[in-house]
Amino acid sequence: MNKILATTLTATVIGLSAPAAFAASDAAPAEMRPASSDATKQESGSVGQFIDDATVTTRVKTALARDELTKARNIEVETTRNVVTLCGEVDSRAYVERASVLATGIEGVASVNNKLTIKQ
């Protein structure tokens, strides 16, 4: 019973339906399992992608925070399907370029969409 509750809670937090969350679980009631294996593959892929994107975002934010040039800057980081988007205002072109270099060097980053602007 605890496994069912934990799986349901986790699914709710990351935005999955309960049937998708139970797809790989032995504790899943039969009526909560998906009808086809294709549905299971699609749902588990999206969970994996969500986790991958969150990991990439965390790595990029950490790299930006640790770097002497970009630390303490208001740079927002979003990742979708391993494509990182950087947003915010920075003081100079050097900050824009450094943020791109750092993000590009992170494992798991497919590309960087740099939307940083320079403060006027």
Buried (B, 14 or more C-beta within 10 A) or exposed (E): EEEBEEBBEEBEEEEBBBBBBBBEBEEBEEEBBBEEEEBBEEBBEBBEBBEBBEBBBEBBBEBBEEBEBBEEBEBEBBBEEBBBBBBBEBEEEEBBBBBBBBBBEBEBBEEBEBEBEEEE
